[in-house]
């Protein structure tokens, strides 16, 4: 299925600004934080903010002692005064476009002019605008509303910033007929107008249109109305889980747009899910092929095989005789830890909906197989010796503690962190180190050989490859991670700087392999493994250029680099490609 995504869908400037201000307040303030009414009209975002301790304060409730954030829609001035008199510290997150409309109303209200607001009377933005009219405001949405107005002299006319252009023009015509001297201010936000115009364009490009956004979002509802008015089949969903994939698989081209309060991770989830709708055509061979592919990838069998492959590569780089025991230690540990991280990670349901749905359906199998794998990894570590067991046990303990609070509140005031995940960039670094220990150190400490320069090269080769992989996945998950409070590398540096860093790391470990192989520190396999560095540069470039976005295809491409390294090593190793392979099988 071809998915045509609107360029203007998702958070508008005002909503993004409000959310950024709240997230900043969470990170910097030690006091209780409230929002005056729902911050934005998206239930998924509000649920996540609630998990982070944000309380919604309803108008009329007692003013708390704490920090109160005025939402993007703005509020009436009298309610703001009540907050200030109640002793609350105020952060004004009113959208700048809304604030501009408020200023227009105040200026003309001070001169005695009445204000006509074209909008929805029960919308919070309109309620806030009315508070600036000095009691001379009227809300109109239909021709009947205009006809019922009293004599107003020379009123001014403004629009709710998320109002329909067509409805505004129609009401202006009615108002001008009734009040010829009325002053017209088209205050519809440019982003709103662009979204509405793009819906018209998408209706000519696609067979169906999906609108993503909260059902209580006025601007999202208008996008739905405009789409349906074109005659195209229109589906309004809040999340990808509401999609009827069997029905959507009937279409070859589907358009996707979203309201101004819809986070990009939700849009991406819908787009990613739609791209795989073809697999839900009942009885098709593609359905079965897709399920096998998805099972291997989403169950972590694919990445665990990659971990075992890197253990094999590391053994050869250090001139250590490869053993299947090393392979399976890495395989079982990575399989277990990936499952654990998913089940304890709040952001996973935002960042990878396909995997979340898969985990939900296979929860019992995955939990039981993950527990067995963890035990097998520890058992194999004990079989290899006390040092490998300590390595595996220590890394498992760190993995278990990563998402949990380990620093008491008394110390948290000084350190400003309570969990390991709150250390900026910690996930990518910890993951890279853990894989380096598993793949590079365990084989050499279990052999008769001493650690050497080759050990360091093998460690940094594995750690570098995993650091690049983890860094890219953190870029894909940046919005969901920010909301749940993760301090990832991508959040700390930003998308472009992180991509530049990862590209630099790719070039770095290419140079490291070339120099180490040329000086004889590692065998000639180092020359061949340069391909894996070029491969990493390749998928980073493909992503940077927008040629391949998040989804199963990109994930398969990224994880495939580890498998590629194992295949290259297998081809290079004459011992393992001929009779030596059978020796390893039976050893």
C-alpha positions as MATLAB code, in Angstrom:
seq = 'XXXXXXXXXXXXXXXXXXXXXXXXXXXXXXXXXXXXXXXXXXXXXXXXXXXXXXXXXXXXXXXXXXXXXXXXXXXXXXXXXXXXXXXXXXXXXXXXXXXXXXXXXXXXXXXXXXXXXXXXXXXXXXXXXXXXXXXXXXXXXXXXXXXXXXXXXXXXXXXXXXXXXXXXXXXXXXXXXXXXXXXXXXXXXXXXXXXXXXXXXXXXXXXXXXXXXXXXXXXXXXXXXXXXXXXXXXXXXXXXXXXXXXXXXXXXXXXXXXXXXXXXXXXXXXXXXXXXXXXXXXXXXXXXXXXXXXXXXXXXXXXXXXXXXXXXXXXXXXXXXXXXXXXXXXXXXXXXXXXXXXXXXXXXXXXXXXXXXXXXXXXXXXXXXXXXXXXXXXXXXXXXXXXXXXXXXXXXXXXXXXXXXXXXXXXXXXXXXXXXXXXXXXXXXXXXXXXXXXXXXXXXXXXXXXXXXXXXXXXXXXXXXXXXXXXXXXXXXXXXXXXXXXXXXXXXXXXXXXXXXXXXXXXXXXXXXXXXXXXXXXXXXXXXXXXXXXXXXXXXXXXXXXXXXXXXXXXXXXXXXXXXXXXXXXXXXXXXXXXXXXXXXXX';
ca = [
       0.000    0.000    0.000;
       1.154    3.503   -0.832;
       0.681    5.966    2.031;
       0.643    9.681    1.198;
       1.319   11.675    4.347;
       0.326   15.323    4.729;
       3.317   17.617    5.195;
       1.444   19.847    7.662;
      -0.072   17.187    9.927;
       0.788   17.023   13.614;
       1.703   19.468   16.342;
       1.277   23.101   15.401;
       3.713   25.697   16.765;
       1.437   26.627   19.672;
       0.835   23.070   20.847;
       4.514   22.100   20.542;
       5.477   25.232   22.481;
       3.002   24.432   25.264;
       4.177   20.830   25.552;
       7.838   21.879   25.564;
       7.121   24.350   28.371;
       5.428   21.668   30.471;
       8.222   19.138   29.905;
      10.783   21.776   30.829;
       8.847   22.573   34.009;
       8.771   18.863   34.913;
      12.550   18.628   34.562;
      13.361   21.869   36.378;
      10.689   22.261   39.047;
      10.440   20.369   42.323;
       6.891   21.577   43.032;
       3.528   20.148   42.017;
       2.549   21.095   38.455;
      -0.990   21.710   37.207;
      -2.408   22.644   33.819;
      -5.394   24.964   33.756;
      -7.690   22.677   31.810;
      -6.359   19.938   29.486;
      -3.091   21.147   27.965;
      -4.057   19.950   24.481;
      -6.921   17.977   22.975;
      -5.198   14.609   22.748;
      -6.042   11.911   25.334;
      -2.886    9.858   24.714;
      -0.587   12.785   25.493;
      -2.683   13.748   28.515;
      -2.444   10.188   29.867;
       1.346   10.288   29.599;
       1.525   13.683   31.292;
      -0.689   12.338   34.083;
       1.787    9.480   34.569;
       4.485   12.107   35.017;
       2.556   13.802   37.802;
       0.731   16.537   35.876;
      -2.734   17.300   37.305;
      -5.481   18.988   35.298;
      -7.037   21.879   37.202;
     -10.643   22.534   36.213;
     -11.967   26.129   36.076;
     -13.627   26.974   39.375;
     -11.531   24.580   41.460;
      -9.574   25.892   44.411;
      -6.273   27.405   43.328;
      -3.435   25.147   44.510;
      -0.057   26.110   45.881;
       2.139   25.129   43.015;
       2.929   25.776   39.385;
      -0.022   26.314   37.020;
       0.451   26.172   33.249;
      -2.059   28.077   31.128;
      -2.814   25.897   28.138;
      -2.325   26.803   24.480;
      -5.992   27.844   24.066;
      -5.581   30.695   26.544;
      -7.987   31.679   29.325;
     -10.167   34.701   30.174;
      -8.271   37.498   32.016;
     -10.532   37.231   35.055;
      -9.580   33.574   35.524;
      -5.914   34.475   35.230;
      -6.365   37.080   37.971;
      -7.983   34.466   40.207;
      -4.973   32.196   39.753;
      -2.595   35.004   40.640;
      -4.632   36.022   43.688;
      -4.676   32.400   44.826;
      -0.888   32.424   45.042;
      -0.152   30.106   42.114;
       2.998   30.533   40.071;
       1.902   30.891   36.458;
       3.525   29.740   33.229;
       1.668   31.199   30.266;
       1.693   28.679   27.410;
      -0.988   30.493   25.415;
      -0.347   30.038   21.697;
       1.203   33.244   20.240;
      -1.442   33.207   17.477;
      -4.227   33.082   20.064;
      -2.536   35.830   22.083;
      -2.532   37.984   18.942;
      -6.306   37.552   18.582;
      -6.744   38.453   22.250;
      -4.718   41.643   21.675;
      -6.883   42.632   18.687;
     -10.044   42.177   20.749;
      -8.683   44.176   23.699;
      -7.596   47.065   21.491;
     -11.002   47.482   19.835;
     -12.980   46.659   22.967;
     -11.212   49.555   24.707;
     -12.644   51.814   21.971;
     -16.164   50.541   22.636;
     -16.521   48.154   19.692;
     -18.405   44.881   19.984;
     -16.657   41.677   18.941;
     -18.095   38.893   16.787;
     -16.195   35.607   17.096;
     -16.739   33.034   14.358;
     -16.183   29.797   16.234;
     -17.574   27.143   18.539;
     -19.101   28.662   21.664;
     -18.019   25.779   23.917;
     -14.418   25.703   22.675;
     -11.884   26.782   25.346;
     -10.151   29.181   22.964;
     -13.436   30.966   22.233;
     -14.300   31.094   25.932;
     -10.930   32.723   26.552;
     -11.436   35.249   23.720;
     -14.822   36.256   25.093;
     -13.154   37.256   28.345;
     -11.293   40.056   26.510;
     -14.397   41.643   24.931;
     -15.419   43.608   28.056;
     -18.841   41.972   27.937;
     -19.536   42.972   24.322;
     -18.700   39.690   22.659;
     -20.910   37.369   20.591;
     -20.177   33.963   19.098;
     -21.631   33.108   15.692;
     -21.406   29.896   13.737;
     -24.502   29.971   11.508;
     -26.486   32.460    9.432;
     -29.226   32.226   12.060;
     -26.772   33.343   14.741;
     -25.947   36.439   12.697;
     -29.628   37.224   12.106;
     -30.347   36.993   15.841;
     -27.697   39.551   16.796;
     -28.798   42.914   18.260;
     -27.780   46.183   16.646;
     -24.038   46.529   17.257;
     -22.947   49.559   15.231;
     -19.441   48.831   13.838;
     -18.341   45.506   15.331;
     -15.046   43.772   14.665;
     -14.995   40.189   13.412;
     -12.357   37.613   14.377;
     -12.130   33.856   13.948;
     -11.297   31.009   16.240;
      -7.762   30.196   15.060;
      -8.733   26.615   14.131;
     -11.949   27.532   12.316;
     -12.813   26.434    8.785;
     -11.903   28.976    6.094;
     -15.096   28.223    4.179;
     -17.302   28.703    7.244;
     -15.517   31.931    8.175;
     -15.971   33.387    4.682;
     -19.654   32.442    4.688;
     -20.258   34.099    8.073;
     -18.311   37.197    7.049;
     -20.608   37.569    4.051;
     -23.649   37.359    6.363;
     -22.105   39.829    8.831;
     -21.168   42.345    6.126;
     -24.724   42.215    4.803;
     -26.021   43.033    8.281;
     -23.204   45.347    9.449;
     -21.569   46.962    6.381;
     -19.033   48.879    8.518;
     -17.776   45.790   10.355;
     -13.990   45.402   10.482;
     -12.844   41.938    9.446;
      -9.767   40.216   10.892;
      -9.104   36.776    9.451;
      -7.299   35.280   12.448;
      -7.385   31.671   11.297;
      -3.923   30.224   11.900;
      -1.809   29.689    8.786;
      -1.135   26.111    9.892;
      -4.890   25.455   10.123;
      -5.489   26.880    6.642;
      -2.630   24.794    5.222;
      -3.977   21.608    6.796;
      -7.440   22.208    5.385;
      -6.097   22.962    1.898;
      -3.915   19.862    1.985;
      -6.918   17.669    2.790;
      -8.450   18.832   -0.504;
      -5.250   17.864   -2.338;
      -5.012   14.462   -0.639;
      -8.611   13.699   -1.630;
      -7.490   13.820   -5.280;
      -4.410   11.644   -4.714;
      -5.772    8.835   -2.554;
      -8.637    6.342   -2.491;
      -9.259    6.895    1.237;
      -8.135    9.338    3.905;
      -7.247    8.692    7.545;
      -7.426   11.644    9.953;
      -5.487   11.125   13.196;
      -6.438   13.119   16.271;
      -8.508   13.405   19.423;
     -12.269   13.242   19.055;
     -12.616   16.315   21.246;
     -10.259   18.324   19.013;
     -12.148   20.971   17.059;
      -9.546   21.380   14.309;
      -9.338   17.593   13.837;
     -13.128   17.379   13.515;
     -13.034   20.059   10.831;
     -10.441   18.097    8.856;
     -12.774   15.103    9.000;
     -15.709   17.227    7.811;
     -13.726   18.729    4.925;
     -12.517   15.283    3.865;
     -15.989   13.744    3.936;
     -17.365   16.707    1.986;
     -15.080   15.707   -0.914;
     -16.763   12.289   -1.062;
     -13.624   10.278   -0.247;
     -13.965    7.452    2.331;
     -12.727    9.028    5.567;
     -11.612    7.323    8.775;
     -11.103    9.262   12.004;
      -8.857    7.437   14.483;
      -7.049    8.443   17.656;
      -4.491    5.608   17.484;
      -3.391    2.926   15.032;
      -5.261    0.321   17.089;
      -8.579    1.702   15.796;
      -7.688    0.925   12.165;
      -9.622   -1.865   10.503;
      -6.625   -3.281    8.660;
      -8.625   -5.884    6.760;
     -10.820   -3.111    5.365;
      -7.867   -0.768    4.713;
      -6.080   -3.513    2.761;
      -8.648   -2.989   -0.015;
      -7.053    0.342   -0.934;
      -3.871    0.825   -2.927;
      -3.305    4.487   -1.925;
      -4.305    6.025    1.397;
      -3.766    9.602    2.574;
      -2.954   10.448    6.197;
      -3.328   13.806    7.912;
      -3.663   14.875   11.532;
      -4.932   17.618   13.785;
      -2.782   20.234   15.476;
      -2.833   18.378   18.823;
      -1.645   15.061   17.416;
       1.944   14.078   18.277;
       4.117   12.863   15.419;
       4.694    9.471   17.046;
       0.948    8.729   16.748;
       0.959    9.783   13.099;
       4.033    7.644   12.481;
       2.356    4.691   14.180;
      -0.662    4.990   11.896;
       1.497    5.364    8.781;
       3.679    2.403    9.760;
       0.641    0.214   10.463;
      -1.062    1.172    7.192;
       2.039    0.282    5.204;
       1.660   -3.267    6.455;
      -2.093   -3.504    5.863;
      -1.466   -5.604    2.760;
      -0.465   -8.439    5.050;
      -3.976   -8.626    6.446;
      -5.613   -9.762    3.232;
      -7.048  -13.100    4.378;
      -5.439  -16.195    2.865;
      -2.770  -14.372    0.851;
       0.741  -15.829    0.740;
       2.070  -12.385    1.605;
       0.117  -12.629    4.852;
       1.959  -15.771    5.906;
       5.334  -14.484    4.701;
       4.836  -11.238    6.585;
       3.884  -13.063    9.779;
       7.054  -15.183    9.674;
       9.195  -12.109    8.971;
       7.516  -10.084   11.699;
       7.737  -12.937   14.215;
      11.492  -13.305   13.736;
      12.030   -9.551   14.011;
       9.574   -8.615   16.741;
      10.211  -11.648   18.933;
      13.896  -10.581   19.079;
      15.080  -13.830   17.492;
      16.653  -11.786   14.698;
      18.581   -9.402   16.944;
      19.602  -12.263   19.264;
      21.041  -14.108   16.270;
      22.898  -10.922   15.446;
      24.371  -10.883   18.956;
      25.597  -14.443   18.529;
      27.066  -13.508   15.148;
      29.065  -10.679   16.714;
      30.394  -13.095   19.321;
      31.633  -15.291   16.476;
      33.221  -12.303   14.706;
      34.936  -11.177   17.929;
      36.418  -14.617   18.470;
      37.986  -14.578   15.010;
      39.293  -11.023   15.447;
      41.091  -12.151   18.624;
      42.255  -15.433   17.021;
      40.211  -17.336   19.600;
      38.686  -20.628   18.497;
      34.927  -19.968   18.084;
      32.542  -22.068   20.175;
      28.809  -22.405   20.073;
      28.742  -21.753   23.811;
      29.910  -18.183   23.213;
      27.296  -17.772   20.496;
      24.432  -18.914   22.716;
      25.513  -16.897   25.760;
      25.152  -13.744   23.649;
      21.978  -15.052   21.989;
      20.110  -15.871   25.208;
      21.236  -12.758   27.098;
      20.210  -10.306   24.342;
      16.914  -12.116   23.772;
      16.022  -11.914   27.471;
      17.158   -8.305   27.990;
      15.303   -6.990   24.951;
      12.079   -8.562   26.157;
      12.595   -7.176   29.655;
      13.267   -3.664   28.357;
      10.122   -3.681   26.260;
       7.837   -4.823   29.066;
       9.253   -2.206   31.472;
       9.523    0.679   28.989;
       6.538    3.060   29.005;
       7.584    4.652   25.723;
       7.599    1.381   23.762;
       3.851    1.522   23.161;
       4.324    4.945   21.556;
       7.404    4.287   19.491;
       6.703    0.864   18.016;
       2.990    0.015   17.748;
       3.572   -3.058   15.575;
       5.835   -4.567   18.231;
       3.471   -3.549   21.051;
       0.556   -5.319   19.372;
       2.774   -8.361   18.791;
       3.852   -8.412   22.446;
       0.256   -8.125   23.572;
      -0.829  -11.151   21.542;
       2.179  -13.302   22.514;
       2.716  -12.007   26.041;
       2.695  -15.396   27.805;
       5.092  -17.025   25.345;
       7.492  -14.079   25.334;
       7.606  -13.720   29.111;
       8.191  -17.426   29.667;
      10.785  -17.743   26.892;
      12.508  -14.593   28.137;
      12.771  -15.981   31.668;
      14.125  -19.294   30.355;
      16.648  -17.444   28.176;
      17.895  -15.412   31.133;
      18.416  -18.589   33.146;
      20.180  -20.289   30.232;
      22.512  -17.299   29.763;
      23.468  -17.427   33.454;
      23.828  -21.219   33.352;
      26.102  -21.087   30.315;
      28.101  -18.318   31.994;
      28.569  -20.529   35.065;
      29.586  -23.432   32.807;
      32.264  -21.270   31.158;
      33.662  -20.087   34.499;
      33.159  -17.745   37.400;
      34.340  -14.616   35.526;
      31.855  -14.963   32.610;
      29.111  -15.656   35.160;
      29.968  -12.446   37.055;
      29.944  -10.481   33.781;
      26.511  -11.784   32.824;
      25.066  -11.474   36.323;
      26.301   -7.877   36.696;
      24.989   -6.776   33.316;
      21.659   -8.464   34.011;
      21.403   -6.594   37.298;
      22.094   -3.257   35.581;
      19.507   -4.097   32.928;
      16.905   -4.866   35.616;
      17.638   -1.615   37.453;
      17.773    0.609   34.370;
      14.085    1.608   34.372;
      13.551    1.539   38.140;
      14.117    4.162   40.820;
      17.411    3.468   42.578;
      18.335    6.878   44.043;
      16.310    8.048   47.095;
      14.462   11.365   46.971;
      16.873   12.941   49.467;
      19.823   12.380   47.110;
      17.776   13.054   43.983;
      17.591   16.729   44.960;
      21.356   16.861   44.567;
      21.885   14.466   41.650;
      18.639   15.520   39.865;
      18.187   11.893   38.761;
      16.417    8.908   40.313;
      16.984    6.241   37.642;
      19.799    5.236   35.309;
      17.638    6.080   32.305;
      17.650    9.753   33.367;
      21.390   10.016   32.685;
      21.621   11.673   29.224;
      22.691    9.133   26.587;
      22.949    6.322   29.135;
      20.883    3.781   27.209;
      23.031    3.837   24.074;
      26.262    3.697   26.088;
      25.123    0.955   28.499;
      23.777   -1.151   25.651;
      26.998   -0.809   23.648;
      29.171   -1.736   26.650;
      27.004   -4.752   27.528;
      27.210   -6.114   23.985;
      30.959   -5.452   23.897;
      31.471   -7.452   27.097;
      29.331  -10.331   25.860;
      30.756  -10.574   22.361;
      34.386   -9.569   22.879;
      35.445  -10.233   26.473;
      33.738  -13.529   27.265;
      35.426  -15.466   24.405;
      38.931  -14.322   25.375;
      38.566  -14.830   29.149;
      37.281  -18.355   28.484;
      40.178  -19.247   26.212;
      43.851  -19.919   26.836;
      44.818  -16.609   25.240;
      45.670  -13.391   27.000;
      43.726  -10.236   26.291;
      45.551   -8.031   23.833;
      45.172   -5.123   21.463;
      42.912   -7.368   19.388;
      40.591   -7.633   22.401;
      40.269   -3.845   22.531;
      39.611   -3.700   18.765;
      36.960   -6.431   19.012;
      35.313   -4.669   21.959;
      35.184   -1.283   20.244;
      34.056   -2.851   16.962;
      31.035   -4.472   18.635;
      30.324   -1.521   20.935;
      30.596    0.915   18.034;
      28.221   -1.035   15.855;
      25.657   -1.294   18.659;
      26.088    2.362   19.644;
      25.245    3.399   16.073;
      22.277    1.040   15.983;
      20.939    2.214   19.358;
      21.479    5.872   18.477;
      19.378    5.608   15.322;
      16.569    3.814   17.164;
      16.641    6.595   19.779;
      16.166    9.154   17.002;
      13.103    7.233   15.804;
      11.727    7.236   19.361;
      12.629   10.810   20.286;
       9.111   12.217   20.773;
       7.758    9.336   22.830;
      10.914    9.250   24.959;
      10.664   12.987   25.705;
       7.119   12.676   26.998;
       7.894    9.771   29.337;
      11.026   11.507   30.648;
      13.873    9.577   29.060;
      17.172   11.386   28.581;
      18.439    9.665   25.459;
      21.328   10.663   23.248;
      18.937   11.958   20.581;
      17.125   14.153   23.116;
      20.376   15.515   24.551;
      21.978   16.336   21.181;
      19.028   16.668   18.814;
      18.344   14.672   15.653;
      20.910   16.237   13.302;
      23.790   16.270   15.777;
      23.073   12.667   16.736;
      23.085   11.603   13.083;
      26.381   13.432   12.585;
      27.844   11.707   15.657;
      26.705    8.268   14.464;
      28.120    8.881   10.995;
      31.403    9.955   12.598;
      31.443    6.756   14.677;
      30.947    4.702   11.503;
      33.930    6.382    9.875;
      35.867    5.961   13.118;
      35.487    2.222   13.385;
      36.199    1.837    9.642;
      39.522    3.617   10.228;
      40.142    1.537   13.356;
      39.637   -1.751   11.475;
      41.792   -0.624    8.574;
      44.682    0.461   10.800;
      44.458   -2.594   13.086;
      44.436   -5.025   10.150;
      47.278   -3.166    8.393;
      49.487   -3.274   11.504;
      48.674   -6.921   12.177;
      46.891   -6.321   15.493;
      43.923   -8.232   14.060;
      43.803  -10.683   11.144;
      42.894   -9.681    7.583;
      39.241  -10.180    8.520;
      39.417   -6.524    9.624;
      39.613   -5.431    5.979;
      36.468   -7.369    5.133;
      34.540   -6.046    8.153;
      34.973   -2.527    6.790;
      31.899   -3.459    4.738;
      29.820   -3.405    7.931;
      30.984    0.149    8.618;
      30.028    1.214    5.113;
      26.706   -0.567    5.613;
      26.037    1.500    8.753;
      26.866    4.694    6.856;
      24.477    3.508    4.170;
      21.430    3.054    6.375;
      22.153    6.316    8.200;
      22.245    8.119    4.849;
      19.071    6.403    3.651;
      17.285    7.557    6.801;
      18.759   11.067    6.683;
      17.547   11.507    3.102;
      14.039   10.378    4.054;
      14.180    7.412    1.676;
      13.198    4.971    4.414;
      11.374    5.886    7.608;
      10.577    3.939   10.766;
       9.030    0.523   10.292;
       9.843   -3.132    9.826;
      11.919   -2.501    6.707;
      14.254   -0.011    8.382;
      14.500   -2.172   11.506;
      15.376   -5.212    9.410;
      17.993   -3.198    7.551;
      19.640   -1.933   10.742;
      19.617   -5.254   12.603;
      20.844   -6.999    9.455;
      24.273   -5.412    9.835;
      25.116   -7.843   12.644;
      24.042  -10.815   10.540;
      26.087   -9.411    7.649;
      29.196   -9.241    9.856;
      28.723  -12.882   10.831;
      28.303  -13.964    7.207;
      31.416  -12.041    6.144;
      33.424  -13.671    8.951;
      32.078  -17.119    8.055;
      33.135  -16.692    4.426;
      36.589  -15.417    5.452;
      37.377  -18.155    7.966;
      38.726  -21.154    6.003;
      38.678  -23.316    9.109;
      34.994  -22.750    9.701;
      33.897  -22.956    6.087;
      35.307  -26.418    5.444;
      35.907  -29.315    7.820;
      36.224  -27.118   10.885;
      32.487  -26.367   10.825;
      31.642  -29.982   11.553;
      34.229  -30.046   14.303;
      32.440  -27.135   15.990;
      29.064  -28.792   15.585;
      30.147  -31.874   17.456;
      32.548  -30.249   19.940;
];
